[in-house]
């Protein structure tokens, strides 16, 4: 039988079918000689889907660059293409499927924001260096992703609260992956929050995976809880953080604000190297005798490394272990969680298959460890109960790293819709992930 092979990559950027970088074939280019006016002209004349390549050079923007079309703006290199600004906001984005990639933003103005997503779905920020003084990136909209960036605080400022990434609501599946948060001024590290959930409505899922952060007050801090009960899922996976206060904090103002969270909340293979004494997940707030939730929070955790020492201000939640979840004694009357800990079993070379109709789905794992759990996969992505059960058996839920879980379901649904794709191969992916990580390598077409 003759077979043709359709090669696919399922990486953090989504599903790519043998595609080259769109910046290799730009619709238009902007040179240093044309400067700010050249970029403005390129945006004005661009059609939806256009690719604007900004060549090596330093560009100074005196006003906000407004992006109201679905375009890609990419730099020749992120160390050679530098855009600096005296405006309060450098990039203001109000369109679907906008991509910023491959350049440096230097925003020296106080009380400013380097990149602001005002509205739109599918925004991507990739391989950018963002240097900020107040706020690096502000995100509204839905289905956005930040991948492979460096977000760096420039230096001292009068602002009392500094934010690398401000999130103003989550809708759909959002991702912050392989991004470095750094601080150029250690004396203000106690004021910097990496990912700051401030206002807006929260639903869907926010995944924070394989990020690194140094000299921050906290890696993740949430103080807005508007949304449907059980509608917001948080996943922390493979992050390495040197925190000065906390890793992840939920800061409540009202009783049962924690009802917003989808079960379970996941903490997998995160490493804390700083001086924080508040546990891995800290429940804090303002008030007295607050309740965190109506029911116990389900937490799935495994492979995390952090100090189990709590300061006198905090108590460990009932059901927690090794100071995984802690709460402020003076604010809460008590907090209870339902903890499921990740267990492992060894295998040198495992192959398993699952048959759906005429399609055989083959999983291959060359890693030494399989991750197992009793997790139930996201109901909104369930295709078939038995398939869902096979995923649980083989640990393919929140362990998959980056956006692979979503990608997996897209491909699985494709297999079900197009059964002539008879074989579905998975292979271990990049070593940059501490958890087993899987990539689609090929469909074997009969």
Residue pairs with C-beta under 8 A, 6 or more apart in sequence:
1 446
3 444
3 445
3 446
4 445
5 442
5 443
5 444
5 445
6 17
6 442
6 443
6 445
7 17
7 18
7 441
7 442
8 15
8 16
8 17
8 18
8 411
8 440
8 441
8 442
8 443
9 15
9 16
9 17
9 18
9 439
9 440
10 404
10 407
10 408
10 411
10 439
10 440
11 402
11 429
11 439
12 145
12 147
12 148
12 175
12 177
12 178
12 402
12 403
13 124
13 126
13 145
13 147
14 403
14 407
15 407
15 410
15 411
15 440
21 74
22 51
22 72
22 74
22 99
23 51
23 53
23 72
23 74
23 101
23 102
25 51
26 51
26 52
26 53
26 74
27 46
27 47
27 50
27 51
27 52
28 42
28 45
28 46
28 50
28 51
28 52
28 53
29 52
29 53
29 54
29 55
30 38
30 39
30 42
30 52
30 53
30 54
30 55
31 38
31 55
31 57
32 55
32 56
32 57
32 58
32 59
34 41
35 59
35 60
36 59
36 60
36 61
36 62
36 63
39 52
39 54
39 59
39 61
39 65
39 73
40 65
42 52
43 52
43 65
43 66
43 67
43 69
43 71
46 52
46 69
46 71
47 69
48 69
48 70
48 71
49 70
49 71
50 69
50 71
50 72
51 71
51 72
51 74
52 71
52 72
52 73
52 74
53 74
53 75
53 76
54 73
54 74
54 75
54 76
54 81
54 83
54 103
55 76
55 81
56 76
56 77
56 80
56 81
57 80
57 81
57 82
58 82
58 83
58 84
59 81
59 82
59 83
59 84
60 83
60 84
60 85
60 86
61 83
61 84
61 85
61 86
61 87
61 90
62 85
62 86
62 87
63 87
64 87
64 88
64 89
64 90
64 91
64 92
65 90
65 91
65 92
66 92
66 94
67 73
67 91
67 92
67 93
67 94
67 95
67 98
68 94
68 95
69 95
69 98
70 95
70 96
70 97
70 98
71 95
71 98
71 99
72 98
72 99
72 100
72 101
73 98
73 99
73 100
73 101
74 99
74 100
74 101
74 102
74 103
75 81
75 101
75 102
75 103
75 104
76 102
76 103
77 102
77 103
78 102
78 103
78 104
78 127
78 128
78 129
79 104
79 129
81 102
81 103
81 104
82 103
82 104
82 105
82 106
83 90
83 103
83 104
83 105
83 106
84 105
84 106
84 107
84 108
85 105
85 106
85 107
85 109
85 112
85 114
86 108
86 109
87 109
87 112
88 109
88 111
88 112
88 113
89 112
89 113
89 114
89 116
90 105
90 107
90 112
90 113
90 114
90 115
91 100
91 105
91 114
91 115
91 116
92 116
92 118
93 115
93 116
93 117
93 118
93 120
93 123
94 118
94 119
94 120
95 119
95 120
96 120
96 121
96 122
97 120
97 121
97 122
97 123
98 120
98 122
98 123
98 124
99 123
99 124
99 125
99 126
100 115
100 124
100 125
100 126
100 128
101 124
101 125
101 126
101 127
101 128
102 126
102 127
102 128
103 128
103 129
104 128
104 129
104 130
104 131
105 114
105 115
105 128
105 129
105 130
105 131
106 131
106 154
107 113
107 114
107 130
107 131
107 132
107 133
107 136
107 154
108 131
108 133
108 154
109 133
110 133
110 134
110 157
110 158
110 159
111 134
111 159
112 132
112 133
112 134
112 135
113 132
113 134
113 135
113 136
113 137
113 138
113 166
114 130
114 131
114 132
114 135
114 136
114 137
115 125
115 128
115 130
115 136
115 137
115 138
116 137
116 138
117 123
117 137
117 138
117 139
117 140
117 141
117 144
118 140
118 141
119 140
119 141
120 141
120 142
121 141
121 142
121 143
121 144
121 171
121 172
122 143
122 144
123 139
123 141
123 143
123 144
123 145
124 144
124 145
124 147
125 137
125 144
125 145
125 146
125 147
125 149
126 145
126 146
126 147
126 148
126 149
127 147
127 148
127 149
128 149
128 150
129 149
129 150
129 152
130 136
130 137
130 149
130 150
130 151
130 152
131 152
131 153
131 154
131 184
132 151
132 152
132 153
132 154
132 162
132 164
133 153
133 154
133 155
133 157
133 159
134 157
134 159
134 162
134 163
135 162
135 163
135 164
135 166
136 151
136 152
136 153
136 163
136 164
136 165
137 146
137 151
137 164
137 165
137 166
138 165
138 166
138 168
139 165
139 166
139 167
139 168
139 174
140 168
140 169
140 200
141 171
142 170
142 171
142 172
142 174
142 204
143 171
143 172
143 173
143 174
144 174
144 175
145 174
145 175
145 176
145 177
145 403
146 165
146 175
146 176
146 177
146 179
147 175
147 177
147 178
147 179
148 177
148 178
148 179
149 179
149 180
150 179
150 180
150 182
151 164
151 165
151 179
151 180
151 181
151 182
152 180
152 181
152 182
152 183
152 184
153 162
153 164
153 182
153 183
153 184
153 185
153 188
153 192
154 184
154 185
155 184
155 185
156 185
156 187
156 188
157 188
159 191
160 191
161 191
161 193
162 188
162 191
162 192
162 193
163 192
163 193
163 196
163 198
164 181
164 192
164 193
164 194
164 195
164 196
164 216
165 176
165 194
165 195
165 196
166 196
166 198
167 174
167 195
167 196
167 197
167 198
167 200
167 206
168 198
168 199
168 200
169 199
169 200
169 201
169 202
169 224
169 226
170 197
170 200
170 202
170 203
170 204
170 205
170 206
170 232
171 201
171 203
171 204
172 204
172 205
173 204
173 205
173 207
173 403
173 406
174 204
174 205
174 206
174 207
175 206
175 207
175 208
175 209
175 402
175 403
176 195
176 206
176 207
176 208
176 209
176 211
177 207
177 208
177 209
177 210
177 211
177 402
177 403
178 209
178 210
178 211
178 402
178 432
179 211
179 212
180 211
180 212
180 213
181 194
181 211
181 212
181 213
181 214
181 216
181 219
182 213
182 214
182 215
183 189
183 192
183 214
183 215
183 216
186 215
189 215
189 216
189 217
189 244
190 217
190 244
190 245
191 217
192 215
192 216
192 217
193 216
193 217
193 218
193 221
194 211
194 213
194 216
194 218
194 219
194 220
194 221
194 241
195 208
195 219
195 220
195 221
196 221
196 223
197 220
197 221
197 222
197 223
197 224
198 223
198 224
199 224
199 226
200 224
200 226
201 226
201 227
202 224
202 225
202 226
202 227
202 231
202 232
202 260
203 227
203 228
203 231
203 232
204 231
204 232
204 233
205 232
205 233
205 234
205 235
205 262
205 378
206 232
206 233
206 234
206 235
207 235
207 237
207 402
207 403
208 219
208 220
208 234
208 235
208 236
208 237
208 239
209 235
209 236
209 237
209 238
209 239
209 401
209 402
209 433
210 237
210 238
210 239
210 401
210 402
210 432
210 433
210 434
211 219
211 239
211 240
211 241
212 239
212 240
212 241
213 219
213 239
213 240
213 241
213 242
213 243
214 241
214 242
215 242
215 244
216 241
216 242
216 243
216 244
217 243
217 244
217 245
217 246
218 243
218 245
218 246
218 247
218 248
218 249
219 239
219 241
219 243
219 246
219 247
219 248
220 236
220 247
220 248
220 249
221 246
221 248
221 249
221 251
222 249
222 250
222 251
223 251
223 253
225 250
225 252
225 254
225 257
225 258
225 260
226 260
227 260
228 260
229 259
229 260
230 259
230 260
230 261
230 262
230 263
231 260
231 262
232 260
232 261
232 262
233 261
233 262
233 265
233 378
234 248
234 261
234 265
234 266
235 265
235 266
235 268
235 398
236 247
236 248
236 266
236 267
236 268
236 270
237 266
237 267
237 268
237 269
237 270
237 398
237 399
237 401
237 435
238 268
238 269
238 270
238 401
238 433
238 434
238 435
239 270
239 271
240 270
240 271
240 273
241 247
241 270
241 271
241 272
241 273
241 274
242 272
242 273
242 274
243 272
243 274
243 275
243 276
244 274
244 275
244 276
245 276
245 278
246 276
246 278
246 279
246 282
247 270
247 272
247 276
247 278
247 279
247 280
247 281
247 282
247 306
248 267
248 280
248 281
248 282
249 278
249 281
249 282
249 283
249 284
250 257
250 258
250 281
250 282
250 283
250 284
250 285
250 292
251 284
251 285
251 286
252 258
252 283
252 284
252 285
252 286
252 287
252 290
252 292
252 331
253 285
253 286
253 287
254 290
255 287
255 290
255 291
256 291
256 292
256 293
256 294
257 285
257 292
258 283
258 292
258 293
258 297
259 293
259 294
259 295
261 293
261 297
263 297
263 298
264 298
264 299
264 300
264 340
264 375
265 281
265 297
265 298
265 299
265 300
266 299
266 300
266 301
266 398
267 280
267 281
267 299
267 300
267 301
267 302
267 304
267 324
268 300
268 301
268 302
268 303
268 304
268 342
268 398
268 399
268 435
269 302
269 303
269 304
269 434
269 435
270 280
270 303
270 304
270 305
270 306
271 304
271 305
271 306
272 280
272 304
272 305
272 306
272 307
276 306
276 307
277 307
277 309
277 310
277 311
277 314
278 284
278 310
278 311
278 313
278 314
278 326
279 306
279 310
279 314
279 316
279 320
279 323
279 324
279 325
279 326
280 301
280 304
280 306
280 323
280 324
280 325
281 299
281 324
281 325
281 326
282 314
282 325
282 326
282 327
282 328
283 292
283 317
283 325
283 326
283 327
283 328
283 332
283 335
284 327
284 328
284 331
285 328
285 331
285 332
286 331
287 331
288 330
288 331
289 332
289 333
290 331
290 332
290 333
291 332
291 333
292 327
292 332
292 335
296 319
296 336
296 337
296 338
297 325
297 335
297 336
297 337
297 338
298 337
298 338
298 340
299 320
299 324
299 325
299 337
299 338
299 339
299 340
300 339
300 340
300 342
300 373
300 375
300 398
301 324
301 339
301 340
301 341
301 342
302 341
302 342
302 343
302 371
303 342
303 434
303 435
304 324
306 323
307 323
308 322
308 323
309 323
310 316
310 323
310 326
313 328
313 329
313 330
314 326
314 327
314 328
314 329
315 326
315 327
315 329
315 334
316 323
316 324
316 325
316 326
317 324
317 325
317 326
317 327
317 335
317 336
317 337
318 334
318 335
318 336
318 337
319 336
319 337
319 338
319 339
320 326
320 337
320 339
321 339
321 341
324 337
324 339
325 335
325 337
325 339
327 334
327 335
340 373
340 374
340 375
342 371
342 372
342 373
342 399
343 372
343 373
344 369
344 370
344 371
344 372
345 369
345 370
345 372
346 368
346 369
346 370
347 365
347 368
347 369
347 370
348 368
349 365
349 366
350 363
350 364
350 365
350 370
351 362
351 363
351 364
351 365
352 362
352 363
352 394
353 360
353 361
353 362
353 363
354 360
354 361
354 363
354 386
354 387
354 390
355 361
356 384
356 387
356 415
356 416
356 419
357 416
357 419
358 419
358 420
358 422
359 415
359 416
359 419
359 421
359 422
359 424
360 422
360 423
360 424
361 412
361 415
361 423
361 424
362 423
362 424
362 425
362 426
363 394
363 396
363 426
363 438
364 425
364 426
364 427
365 426
365 428
365 436
365 438
366 427
366 428
367 428
367 436
369 436
370 394
370 395
370 436
371 395
371 399
371 435
371 436
372 393
372 394
372 395
373 392
373 395
373 397
373 399
374 392
375 392
375 397
375 398
376 388
376 392
377 388
377 391
377 392
377 397
381 405
381 406
381 409
382 388
383 409
383 412
383 413
383 416
384 416
387 412
391 397
395 436
396 405
396 408
396 438
397 405
398 405
399 435
399 436
400 408
400 435
400 437
400 438
401 429
401 433
401 435
401 436
401 437
401 438
402 433
402 437
404 429
404 437
404 438
404 439
407 440
408 438
411 424
411 440
412 424
414 421
415 421
415 424
420 445
420 446
421 443
421 444
421 445
422 444
422 445
422 446
423 443
423 444
424 440
424 443
425 440
425 441
425 442
425 443
425 444
426 438
426 439
426 440
426 441
427 438
427 439
427 441
428 436
428 437
428 438
428 439
429 437
429 438
429 439
430 437
430 439
